[in-house]
Amino acid sequence: MYADQIKLNRFSPVLKNSEPDDIQLIRLIAQSRQDAITELFERYKRLVFSVAFAIVGDQAVAEEITLDVFVQVWQKADSYRPELAKVSTWIMAITRNHAIDLLRWQRSRPESNSVQWEDRIIQNGPIIHNLEEQIESTLKEERVRKAVAQLPEDQREALALAYFKGYTQSQISESLKQPLGTIKTRIRLGMQKLRKLLEED
């Protein structure tokens, strides 16, 4: 399995004489260039692990998801379309989908619905269309975490369930025992406040 090769090669120097951008790396990966997948792994392994851990809440599982994600990148590189998404956005989508699919397959959820945003990294989702690029650009910094920390607790809780655990708005309503309309309002107000905070920052 290529994951084993990633484990072995992840600290190897690669592409010494050049520093290709993400799109160039994906094109090289599509040509079965192992040095390119190793370089991409080095660039995004911590980010992928952080998002996976935020969703599954288990370090060992998050580590396996991280390797699985780069195996998928290796296998699907030729399907990447730069006009549709940035490489980082594409990788994050693979991570989020894989982690949520794993949770659903295990048919288990964390016992607590509480999510500590201070230790999490936000992941773009279908509700935040026009914020996708802005949030993506701040993933490796801490602007989003600091902005989210300023949201009211009820808004943070609803957003966390939506983005980290993959709950639908109806599931959030049931989980928090709040009317669906209340949950929709919390998510909408939370995203509006987050947008304003990011713009001010």
C-alpha positions in Angstrom: 0.0 0.0 0.0 1.4 3.4 -0.8 0.7 4.6 2.7 3.7 2.5 3.8 5.9 4.3 1.3 4.7 7.7 2.6 5.7 6.6 6.2 9.1 5.6 5.0 9.8 8.6 2.8 8.1 11.4 4.6 11.3 12.9 6.0 13.3 12.4 2.7 14.5 15.5 0.9 12.6 15.9 -2.4 12.6 18.1 -5.4 15.8 19.8 -4.2 16.4 22.0 -7.2 12.9 23.4 -7.5 9.9 24.4 -5.4 6.8 23.6 -7.5 3.5 25.0 -6.5 0.6 22.8 -5.4 -0.9 22.4 -8.9 2.5 21.4 -10.3 2.9 18.8 -7.6 -0.5 17.3 -8.4 0.5 17.1 -12.1 3.7 15.3 -11.1 1.8 13.0 -8.8 -0.5 12.1 -11.7 2.7 11.0 -13.5 3.5 8.7 -10.6 6.2 10.9 -9.2 6.8 9.7 -5.6 8.9 12.6 -4.7 5.9 14.9 -5.5 3.5 13.0 -3.2 6.1 13.1 -0.5 6.5 16.9 -0.9 2.7 17.4 -0.8 2.5 15.2 2.3 5.1 17.4 4.0 3.2 20.5 3.1 -0.2 19.3 4.3 0.2 16.4 6.7 -0.3 18.6 9.8 -3.4 20.4 8.4 -5.0 17.1 7.3 -4.3 15.5 10.6 -5.8 18.5 12.5 -9.0 18.4 10.5 -9.3 14.6 10.8 -8.7 14.7 14.5 -11.2 17.5 14.9 -13.8 15.2 13.3 -13.0 11.8 14.8 -11.5 12.9 18.1 -9.0 10.0 18.1 -5.3 10.5 17.4 -4.6 7.0 16.1 -7.6 7.1 13.8 -6.7 10.6 12.6 -3.2 9.4 11.7 -4.6 6.6 9.6 -7.0 9.0 8.0 -4.1 11.3 7.1 -2.3 8.5 5.4 -5.5 7.3 3.6 -6.1 10.9 2.3 -2.7 11.0 0.6 -3.3 7.5 -0.8 -6.5 8.9 -2.3 -4.6 12.0 -3.6 -2.0 9.6 -5.2 -4.8 7.6 -6.8 -7.0 10.5 -7.9 -4.4 13.2 -8.9 -5.4 12.9 -12.6 -9.0 13.8 -11.7 -8.1 17.1 -10.0 -9.4 20.2 -11.8 -7.7 23.5 -10.8 -10.6 25.6 -12.2 -12.9 24.0 -9.6 -10.9 24.3 -6.4 -7.5 25.1 -5.0 -5.4 22.0 -4.2 -5.7 22.7 -0.5 -9.5 22.9 -0.7 -9.6 19.7 -2.7 -7.5 17.9 -0.1 -9.6 19.2 2.8 -12.7 18.0 1.1 -11.2 14.6 0.7 -10.2 14.7 4.4 -13.6 15.8 5.7 -15.5 13.3 3.5 -13.3 10.4 4.5 -13.5 11.2 8.2 -17.2 11.6 8.2 -17.7 8.4 6.2 -15.6 6.6 8.7 -17.7 7.9 11.6 -20.9 6.8 9.8 -19.4 3.4 9.0 -18.6 2.9 12.6 -22.1 4.0 13.5 -20.7 5.9 16.5 -20.6 9.4 17.7 -18.6 11.0 20.6 -20.5 10.8 23.8 -20.4 14.6 24.2 -21.8 17.1 21.8 -19.4 19.7 23.1 -16.6 20.7 20.8 -13.6 22.7 22.0 -13.0 25.2 19.1 -9.7 26.3 20.7 -8.1 23.0 19.7 -9.8 22.7 16.3 -9.4 24.0 12.8 -12.5 25.0 10.9 -13.3 23.2 7.6 -15.2 24.8 4.8 -18.7 23.4 4.1 -21.7 24.0 1.9 -23.1 26.8 4.0 -20.1 29.1 3.7 -19.7 29.4 -0.1 -18.4 33.0 -0.2 -16.1 32.4 2.8 -14.4 29.4 1.4 -11.4 31.1 0.0 -11.0 33.4 3.0 -11.2 30.6 5.5 -8.9 28.4 3.4 -6.2 31.1 3.3 -6.2 31.3 7.2 -6.2 27.6 8.0 -2.5 27.6 8.9 -2.8 30.7 11.0 -4.9 31.2 14.0 -7.2 33.9 12.8 -10.2 31.7 12.5 -9.7 30.1 15.9 -9.5 33.5 17.5 -12.6 34.7 15.6 -14.6 31.7 16.5 -13.7 32.1 20.2 -15.5 35.4 20.1 -18.8 33.9 19.0 -21.6 33.2 21.6 -21.4 29.7 23.0 -24.7 28.6 21.4 -23.4 29.6 17.9 -20.1 27.9 18.4 -21.8 24.8 19.4 -24.1 24.7 16.4 -21.3 25.4 14.0 -19.0 22.8 15.6 -21.7 20.1 15.2 -22.3 21.1 11.6 -18.7 21.2 10.4 -16.7 18.9 12.7 -19.2 16.1 13.2 -21.1 16.4 9.9 -24.5 16.8 11.5 -27.4 18.2 9.4 -29.4 21.0 10.8 -32.2 18.6 11.7 -29.7 16.4 13.6 -28.3 19.4 15.4 -31.9 20.4 16.4 -32.5 16.9 17.8 -29.2 16.7 19.5 -29.4 20.1 21.2 -33.2 19.7 21.8 -33.8 23.1 20.2 -36.3 24.1 17.4 -35.0 23.7 13.9 -35.6 27.4 13.2 -33.5 28.3 16.3 -30.6 26.2 15.0 -30.8 27.7 11.5 -30.7 31.2 13.1 -27.7 30.3 15.2 -25.7 29.0 12.2 -26.7 32.0 10.1 -25.8 34.5 12.8 -22.6 32.7 13.7 -21.4 32.8 10.0 -22.3 36.4 9.7 -20.4 37.3 12.9 -17.4 35.1 11.7 -17.4 36.9 8.4 -17.4 40.3 10.1 -14.6 39.3 12.5 -12.4 38.0 9.7 -13.0 41.0 7.5 -12.1 43.3 10.5 -8.9 41.2 11.1 
